[in-house]
Amino acid sequence: MMPRTLLTALALIVVLAWLGPSLDDNGAEFDQAADIEAAQHDASAQARYDAAVQRLCGENAAYMELADGEIQCKTKRGTPTRRVTLTAQVTP
């Protein structure tokens, strides 16, 4: 009885050693999770940007993005009020 159990256990070990890596392959799920995390980060950054520009222009004002990081603030009637150029600022 002992040799048969030993051979069966050894056979299972060999099969799992050979097929185990393919059973544990989660590369596609990892890539998908990384893509989702990047999309969430981008959406969060865009929301922060929109909130900051809205505070800059005012609560009821609209804004339009121009070339080279310029923002054109407009009143609720569409009259341009001010133009602001955005620059990168590093905070410690």
The first five atom37 places (N, CA, C, CB, O) and aatype in JSON, in Angstrom:
{
  "aatype": [12, 12, 14, 1, 16, 10, 10, 16, 0, 10, 0, 10, 9, 19, 19, 10, 0, 17, 10, 7, 14, 15, 10, 3, 3, 2, 7, 0, 6, 13, 3, 5, 0, 0, 3, 9, 6, 0, 0, 5, 8, 3, 0, 15, 0, 5, 0, 1, 18, 3, 0, 0, 19, 5, 1, 10, 4, 7, 6, 2, 0, 0, 18, 12, 6, 10, 0, 3, 7, 6, 9, 5, 4, 11, 16, 11, 1, 7, 16, 14, 16, 1, 1, 19, 16, 10, 16, 0, 5, 19, 16, 14],
  "atom_mask": [
    [1, 1, 1, 1, 1],
    [1, 1, 1, 1, 1],
    [1, 1, 1, 1, 1],
    [1, 1, 1, 1, 1],
    [1, 1, 1, 1, 1],
    [1, 1, 1, 1, 1],
    [1, 1, 1, 1, 1],
    [1, 1, 1, 1, 1],
    [1, 1, 1, 1, 1],
    [1, 1, 1, 1, 1],
    [1, 1, 1, 1, 1],
    [1, 1, 1, 1, 1],
    [1, 1, 1, 1, 1],
    [1, 1, 1, 1, 1],
    [1, 1, 1, 1, 1],
    [1, 1, 1, 1, 1],
    [1, 1, 1, 1, 1],
    [1, 1, 1, 1, 1],
    [1, 1, 1, 1, 1],
    [1, 1, 1, 0, 1],
    [1, 1, 1, 1, 1],
    [1, 1, 1, 1, 1],
    [1, 1, 1, 1, 1],
    [1, 1, 1, 1, 1],
    [1, 1, 1, 1, 1],
    [1, 1, 1, 1, 1],
    [1, 1, 1, 0, 1],
    [1, 1, 1, 1, 1],
    [1, 1, 1, 1, 1],
    [1, 1, 1, 1, 1],
    [1, 1, 1, 1, 1],
    [1, 1, 1, 1, 1],
    [1, 1, 1, 1, 1],
    [1, 1, 1, 1, 1],
    [1, 1, 1, 1, 1],
    [1, 1, 1, 1, 1],
    [1, 1, 1, 1, 1],
    [1, 1, 1, 1, 1],
    [1, 1, 1, 1, 1],
    [1, 1, 1, 1, 1],
    [1, 1, 1, 1, 1],
    [1, 1, 1, 1, 1],
    [1, 1, 1, 1, 1],
    [1, 1, 1, 1, 1],
    [1, 1, 1, 1, 1],
    [1, 1, 1, 1, 1],
    [1, 1, 1, 1, 1],
    [1, 1, 1, 1, 1],
    [1, 1, 1, 1, 1],
    [1, 1, 1, 1, 1],
    [1, 1, 1, 1, 1],
    [1, 1, 1, 1, 1],
    [1, 1, 1, 1, 1],
    [1, 1, 1, 1, 1],
    [1, 1, 1, 1, 1],
    [1, 1, 1, 1, 1],
    [1, 1, 1, 1, 1],
    [1, 1, 1, 0, 1],
    [1, 1, 1, 1, 1],
    [1, 1, 1, 1, 1],
    [1, 1, 1, 1, 1],
    [1, 1, 1, 1, 1],
    [1, 1, 1, 1, 1],
    [1, 1, 1, 1, 1],
    [1, 1, 1, 1, 1],
    [1, 1, 1, 1, 1],
    [1, 1, 1, 1, 1],
    [1, 1, 1, 1, 1],
    [1, 1, 1, 0, 1],
    [1, 1, 1, 1, 1],
    [1, 1, 1, 1, 1],
    [1, 1, 1, 1, 1],
    [1, 1, 1, 1, 1],
    [1, 1, 1, 1, 1],
    [1, 1, 1, 1, 1],
    [1, 1, 1, 1, 1],
    [1, 1, 1, 1, 1],
    [1, 1, 1, 0, 1],
    [1, 1, 1, 1, 1],
    [1, 1, 1, 1, 1],
    [1, 1, 1, 1, 1],
    [1, 1, 1, 1, 1],
    [1, 1, 1, 1, 1],
    [1, 1, 1, 1, 1],
    [1, 1, 1, 1, 1],
    [1, 1, 1, 1, 1],
    [1, 1, 1, 1, 1],
    [1, 1, 1, 1, 1],
    [1, 1, 1, 1, 1],
    [1, 1, 1, 1, 1],
    [1, 1, 1, 1, 1],
    [1, 1, 1, 1, 1]
  ],
  "atom_positions": [
    [[0.81, -1.19, 0.0], [0.0, 0.0, 0.0], [0.86, 1.27, 0.0], [-0.92, -0.01, 1.19], [0.52, 2.25, -0.66]],
    [[1.94, 1.25, 0.71], [2.81, 2.42, 0.84], [3.44, 2.83, -0.49], [3.9, 2.14, 1.85], [3.42, 4.02, -0.81]],
    [[3.99, 1.91, -1.3], [4.59, 2.34, -2.57], [3.56, 2.94, -3.53], [5.29, 1.15, -3.24], [3.88, 3.86, -4.27]],
    [[2.33, 2.43, -3.51], [1.3, 2.94, -4.41], [0.92, 4.38, -4.02], [0.03, 2.02, -4.37], [0.75, 5.23, -4.9]],
    [[0.8, 4.66, -2.76], [0.49, 6.01, -2.27], [1.64, 6.96, -2.59], [0.21, 5.99, -0.76], [1.43, 8.1, -2.98]],
    [[2.85, 6.46, -2.41], [4.02, 7.27, -2.69], [4.1, 7.6, -4.17], [5.29, 6.54, -2.25], [4.4, 8.75, -4.52]],
    [[3.86, 6.65, -5.05], [3.88, 6.89, -6.49], [2.76, 7.85, -6.91], [3.76, 5.56, -7.26], [2.96, 8.7, -7.77]],
    [[1.6, 7.7, -6.32], [0.49, 8.6, -6.64], [0.83, 10.03, -6.21], [-0.81, 8.13, -5.94], [0.59, 10.98, -6.97]],
    [[1.37, 10.19, -5.04], [1.74, 11.53, -4.56], [2.84, 12.13, -5.42], [2.2, 11.46, -3.09], [2.81, 13.32, -5.74]],
    [[3.81, 11.3, -5.81], [4.89, 11.76, -6.68], [4.36, 12.17, -8.05], [5.96, 10.66, -6.82], [4.79, 13.17, -8.61]],
    [[3.41, 11.39, -8.58], [2.8, 11.72, -9.87], [2.04, 13.04, -9.78], [1.86, 10.6, -10.33], [2.13, 13.86, -10.7]],
    [[1.31, 13.27, -8.71], [0.6, 14.53, -8.52], [1.56, 15.71, -8.42], [-0.28, 14.45, -7.27], [1.3, 16.78, -8.96]],
    [[2.65, 15.51, -7.73], [3.66, 16.57, -7.6], [4.24, 16.93, -8.95], [4.77, 16.14, -6.63], [4.4, 18.11, -9.26]],
    [[4.57, 15.93, -9.76], [5.14, 16.17, -11.09], [4.13, 16.88, -11.99], [5.58, 14.84, -11.73], [4.49, 17.82, -12.7]],
    [[2.87, 16.43, -11.97], [1.85, 17.06, -12.82], [1.63, 18.51, -12.39], [0.52, 16.27, -12.74], [1.55, 19.39, -13.25]],
    [[1.54, 18.77, -11.1], [1.36, 20.14, -10.64], [2.58, 21.02, -10.9], [1.03, 20.15, -9.16], [2.44, 22.21, -11.18]],
    [[3.77, 20.43, -10.81], [4.98, 21.19, -11.12], [5.02, 21.57, -12.59], [6.24, 20.39, -10.75], [5.51, 22.65, -12.95]],
    [[4.5, 20.71, -13.43], [4.52, 20.96, -14.87], [3.39, 21.92, -15.27], [4.4, 19.64, -15.64], [3.62, 22.85, -16.04]],
    [[2.2, 21.71, -14.75], [1.04, 22.51, -15.14], [0.73, 23.66, -14.18], [-0.16, 21.63, -15.23], [-0.11, 24.51, -14.49]],
    [[1.38, 23.72, -13.05], [1.09, 24.74, -12.04], [1.21, 26.17, -12.51], [0.0, 0.0, 0.0], [0.32, 26.98, -12.24]],
    [[2.3, 26.53, -13.19], [2.42, 27.92, -13.64], [1.29, 28.36, -14.56], [3.74, 28.11, -14.35], [0.88, 29.52, -14.51]],
    [[0.77, 27.48, -15.38], [-0.32, 27.88, -16.26], [-1.63, 28.02, -15.48], [-0.49, 26.86, -17.39], [-2.52, 28.77, -15.88]],
    [[-1.76, 27.3, -14.36], [-2.95, 27.45, -13.52], [-2.94, 28.77, -12.76], [-3.04, 26.28, -12.53], [-4.0, 29.33, -12.47]],
    [[-1.75, 29.27, -12.44], [-1.62, 30.5, -11.67], [-1.45, 31.74, -12.55], [-0.45, 30.39, -10.74], [-1.24, 32.82, -12.01]],
    [[-1.54, 31.61, -13.85], [-1.32, 32.75, -14.74], [-2.43, 33.78, -14.56], [-1.25, 32.29, -16.2], [-3.57, 33.55, -14.95]],
    [[-2.07, 34.92, -13.98], [-3.04, 36.0, -13.82], [-2.5, 37.28, -14.44], [-3.37, 36.21, -12.34], [-2.84, 38.37, -13.98]],
    [[-1.69, 37.16, -15.46], [-1.1, 38.32, -16.12], [-2.15, 39.21, -16.76], [0.0, 0.0, 0.0], [-2.04, 40.43, -16.71]],
    [[-3.16, 38.6, -17.37], [-4.2, 39.39, -18.02], [-4.99, 40.19, -16.99], [-5.15, 38.49, -18.83], [-5.34, 41.35, -17.24]],
    [[-5.28, 39.59, -15.85], [-6.01, 40.3, -14.81], [-5.17, 41.44, -14.24], [-6.43, 39.34, -13.7], [-5.7, 42.51, -13.93]],
    [[-3.86, 41.21, -14.11], [-2.99, 42.26, -13.6], [-2.94, 43.43, -14.57], [-1.58, 41.72, -13.36], [-3.01, 44.59, -14.15]],
    [[-2.82, 43.15, -15.86], [-2.8, 44.22, -16.86], [-4.11, 44.99, -16.87], [-2.52, 43.65, -18.25], [-4.11, 46.22, -16.97]],
    [[-5.21, 44.28, -16.76], [-6.52, 44.94, -16.74], [-6.65, 45.82, -15.49], [-7.65, 43.89, -16.79], [-7.17, 46.93, -15.57]],
    [[-6.2, 45.32, -14.36], [-6.26, 46.11, -13.13], [-5.38, 47.35, -13.23], [-5.83, 45.25, -11.92], [-5.75, 48.42, -12.74]],
    [[-4.22, 47.22, -13.85], [-3.34, 48.38, -14.04], [-3.98, 49.41, -14.95], [-1.97, 47.94, -14.61], [-3.87, 50.61, -14.71]],
    [[-4.66, 48.96, -16.01], [-5.35, 49.88, -16.9], [-6.49, 50.6, -16.19], [-5.89, 49.14, -18.12], [-6.68, 51.8, -16.39]],
    [[-7.23, 49.88, -15.37], [-8.34, 50.49, -14.63], [-7.8, 51.51, -13.63], [-9.16, 49.42, -13.89], [-8.36, 52.6, -13.48]],
    [[-6.71, 51.17, -12.96], [-6.12, 52.1, -12.0], [-5.61, 53.36, -12.7], [-4.98, 51.41, -11.24], [-5.77, 54.46, -12.18]],
    [[-5.0, 53.22, -13.87], [-4.53, 54.38, -14.62], [-5.71, 55.25, -15.07], [-3.71, 53.93, -15.85], [-5.62, 56.48, -15.02]],
    [[-6.8, 54.62, -15.5], [-7.98, 55.4, -15.91], [-8.58, 56.14, -14.72], [-9.04, 54.47, -16.54], [-9.01, 57.29, -14.87]],
    [[-8.63, 55.51, -13.55], [-9.14, 56.18, -12.35], [-8.24, 57.35, -11.96], [-9.25, 55.18, -11.18], [-8.74, 58.4, -11.56]],
    [[-6.94, 57.17, -12.08], [-6.0, 58.24, -11.75], [-6.19, 59.41, -12.71], [-4.55, 57.73, -11.8], [-6.2, 60.57, -12.28]],
    [[-6.33, 59.13, -14.0], [-6.55, 60.18, -15.0], [-7.86, 60.93, -14.74], [-6.55, 59.59, -16.41], [-7.9, 62.16, -14.84]],
    [[-8.91, 60.2, -14.41], [-10.21, 60.83, -14.13], [-10.12, 61.7, -12.89], [-11.31, 59.76, -13.96], [-10.71, 62.79, -12.85]],
    [[-9.4, 61.25, -11.87], [-9.23, 62.03, -10.65], [-8.44, 63.31, -10.94], [-8.53, 61.2, -9.57], [-8.78, 64.38, -10.44]],
    [[-7.38, 63.19, -11.73], [-6.58, 64.37, -12.08], [-7.41, 65.37, -12.88], [-5.33, 63.95, -12.88], [-7.32, 66.57, -12.65]],
    [[-8.22, 64.88, -13.81], [-9.07, 65.77, -14.6], [-10.1, 66.47, -13.73], [-9.76, 64.98, -15.72], [-10.39, 67.65, -13.93]],
    [[-10.67, 65.76, -12.75], [-11.64, 66.37, -11.84], [-11.0, 67.45, -10.99], [-12.27, 65.29, -10.94], [-11.6, 68.5, -10.77]],
    [[-9.78, 67.21, -10.51], [-9.06, 68.23, -9.74], [-8.75, 69.45, -10.59], [-7.77, 67.66, -9.16], [-8.87, 70.59, -10.13]],
    [[-8.35, 69.21, -11.84], [-8.06, 70.3, -12.77], [-9.32, 71.13, -13.03], [-7.5, 69.74, -14.09], [-9.27, 72.36, -12.97]],
    [[-10.44, 70.46, -13.31], [-11.69, 71.16, -13.58], [-12.13, 71.99, -12.37], [-12.79, 70.16, -13.96], [-12.58, 73.12, -12.52]],
    [[-11.99, 71.44, -11.17], [-12.38, 72.16, -9.96], [-11.5, 73.38, -9.75], [-12.31, 71.23, -8.74], [-11.98, 74.44, -9.35]],
    [[-10.19, 73.24, -10.01], [-9.28, 74.37, -9.83], [-9.57, 75.48, -10.83], [-7.83, 73.91, -9.96], [-9.56, 76.65, -10.47]],
    [[-9.83, 75.12, -12.08], [-10.14, 76.14, -13.1], [-11.48, 76.8, -12.79], [-10.16, 75.51, -14.51], [-11.63, 78.0, -12.99]],
    [[-12.44, 76.03, -12.31], [-13.74, 76.61, -11.96], [-13.6, 77.6, -10.81], [-14.73, 75.51, -11.59], [-14.23, 78.65, -10.83]],
    [[-12.76, 77.28, -9.81], [-12.51, 78.23, -8.72], [-11.81, 79.49, -9.24], [-11.65, 77.56, -7.62], [-12.09, 80.59, -8.78]],
    [[-10.92, 79.31, -10.2], [-10.19, 80.43, -10.77], [-11.12, 81.37, -11.53], [-9.08, 79.93, -11.7], [-11.0, 82.59, -11.42]],
    [[-12.04, 80.81, -12.31], [-12.94, 81.63, -13.12], [-14.14, 82.13, -12.35], [-13.4, 80.85, -14.32], [-14.68, 83.19, -12.67]],
    [[-14.58, 81.41, -11.35], [-15.75, 81.8, -10.57], [-16.82, 80.73, -10.66], [0.0, 0.0, 0.0], [-16.81, 79.88, -11.55]],
    [[-17.75, 80.77, -9.71], [-18.76, 79.71, -9.61], [-19.66, 79.63, -10.83], [-19.6, 79.93, -8.39], [-19.92, 78.54, -11.34]],
    [[-20.14, 80.78, -11.31], [-21.1, 80.79, -12.41], [-20.46, 81.01, -13.77], [-22.12, 81.85, -12.16], [-21.17, 81.14, -14.77]],
    [[-19.16, 81.04, -13.82], [-18.47, 81.32, -15.08], [-18.17, 80.02, -15.83], [-17.18, 82.11, -14.83], [-17.95, 78.96, -15.23]],
    [[-18.15, 80.14, -17.13], [-17.71, 79.03, -17.97], [-16.26, 79.28, -18.35], [-18.62, 78.89, -19.25], [-15.75, 80.39, -18.18]],
    [[-15.6, 78.29, -18.85], [-14.23, 78.48, -19.31], [-13.99, 77.64, -20.55], [-13.22, 78.11, -18.2], [-14.69, 76.66, -20.82]],
    [[-12.98, 78.06, -21.29], [-12.62, 77.36, -22.51], [-11.09, 77.23, -22.53], [-13.14, 78.12, -23.78], [-10.38, 78.19, -22.22]],
    [[-10.61, 76.07, -22.87], [-9.18, 75.86, -22.93], [-8.67, 76.3, -24.3], [-8.82, 74.37, -22.66], [-9.17, 75.85, -25.33]],
    [[-7.67, 77.17, -24.29], [-7.04, 77.64, -25.51], [-5.71, 76.92, -25.68], [-6.85, 79.18, -25.49], [-5.39, 76.01, -24.92]],
    [[-4.95, 77.32, -26.65], [-3.65, 76.69, -26.92], [-2.64, 77.03, -25.83], [-3.12, 77.12, -28.29], [-2.73, 78.06, -25.17]],
    [[-1.7, 76.16, -25.65], [-0.55, 76.36, -24.77], [-0.93, 76.61, -23.31], [0.27, 77.5, -25.27], [-0.29, 77.43, -22.65]],
    [[-1.94, 75.93, -22.8], [-2.28, 76.02, -21.4], [-3.0, 77.29, -20.99], [0.0, 0.0, 0.0], [-3.05, 77.61, -19.81]],
    [[-3.57, 78.01, -21.93], [-4.32, 79.21, -21.6], [-5.79, 78.86, -21.37], [-4.18, 80.26, -22.71], [-6.35, 78.0, -22.05]],
    [[-6.39, 79.55, -20.41], [-7.79, 79.37, -20.08], [-8.49, 80.7, -20.32], [-7.98, 78.88, -18.61], [-8.05, 81.74, -19.83]],
    [[-9.58, 80.67, -21.05], [-10.4, 81.87, -21.27], [-11.65, 81.74, -20.42], [-10.76, 82.06, -22.78], [-12.49, 80.87, -20.67]],
    [[-11.78, 82.59, -19.41], [-12.97, 82.6, -18.56], [-14.04, 83.43, -19.25], [-12.65, 83.16, -17.14], [-13.75, 84.44, -19.89]],
    [[-15.29, 83.01, -19.1], [-16.41, 83.73, -19.71], [-17.54, 83.85, -18.7], [-16.9, 83.0, -20.99], [-17.69, 83.01, -17.81]],
    [[-18.33, 84.9, -18.84], [-19.5, 85.06, -17.99], [-20.58, 84.11, -18.45], [-20.01, 86.51, -18.02], [-20.43, 83.4, -19.45]],
    [[-21.66, 84.09, -17.7], [-22.74, 83.18, -18.07], [-23.38, 83.56, -19.39], [-23.8, 83.15, -16.97], [-24.06, 82.73, -20.01]],
    [[-23.19, 84.79, -19.85], [-23.71, 85.22, -21.13], [-22.71, 85.03, -22.27], [-24.12, 86.68, -21.05], [-23.01, 85.34, -23.43]],
    [[-21.53, 84.51, -21.95], [-20.53, 84.21, -22.98], [-19.53, 85.31, -23.23], [0.0, 0.0, 0.0], [-18.72, 85.2, -24.15]],
    [[-19.57, 86.38, -22.47], [-18.64, 87.48, -22.63], [-17.29, 87.11, -22.01], [-19.19, 88.78, -22.0], [-17.25, 86.74, -20.84]],
    [[-16.19, 87.19, -22.77], [-14.88, 86.88, -22.19], [-14.52, 87.85, -21.07], [-13.8, 86.91, -23.27], [-14.66, 89.06, -21.23]],
    [[-14.07, 87.32, -19.96], [-13.71, 88.18, -18.83], [-12.2, 88.26, -18.64], [-14.36, 87.67, -17.56], [-11.65, 89.36, -18.55]],
    [[-11.53, 87.15, -18.58], [-10.08, 87.18, -18.42], [-9.47, 85.94, -19.03], [-9.7, 87.29, -16.93], [-10.12, 84.92, -19.2]],
    [[-8.19, 86.07, -19.36], [-7.43, 84.96, -19.93], [-6.28, 84.68, -18.98], [-6.91, 85.29, -21.37], [-5.55, 85.59, -18.58]],
    [[-6.11, 83.41, -18.63], [-5.09, 83.0, -17.67], [-4.21, 81.94, -18.31], [-5.74, 82.47, -16.35], [-4.7, 81.04, -18.98]],
    [[-2.91, 82.06, -18.1], [-1.98, 81.04, -18.58], [-1.58, 80.16, -17.4], [-0.71, 81.7, -19.25], [-1.13, 80.66, -16.37]],
    [[-1.75, 78.88, -17.56], [-1.41, 77.93, -16.49], [0.05, 77.52, -16.63], [-2.34, 76.67, -16.54], [0.55, 77.3, -17.73]],
    [[0.72, 77.42, -15.49], [2.09, 76.95, -15.45], [2.19, 75.84, -14.43], [3.08, 78.1, -15.12], [1.36, 75.74, -13.52]],
    [[3.19, 75.02, -14.57], [3.4, 73.93, -13.63], [3.97, 74.49, -12.34], [4.34, 72.85, -14.22], [4.88, 75.31, -12.36]],
    [[3.43, 74.04, -11.22], [3.91, 74.49, -9.91], [4.2, 73.26, -9.07], [2.87, 75.42, -9.21], [3.35, 72.38, -8.93]],
    [[5.38, 73.21, -8.53], [5.79, 72.09, -7.69], [5.64, 72.51, -6.24], [7.25, 71.64, -8.0], [6.19, 73.53, -5.83]],
    [[4.89, 71.74, -5.49], [4.72, 72.04, -4.07], [5.51, 71.02, -3.25], [3.22, 72.03, -3.66], [5.48, 69.83, -3.54]],
    [[6.21, 71.49, -2.24], [7.02, 70.57, -1.43], [6.18, 69.7, -0.54], [8.01, 71.33, -0.58], [6.71, 68.88, 0.2]]
  ]
}
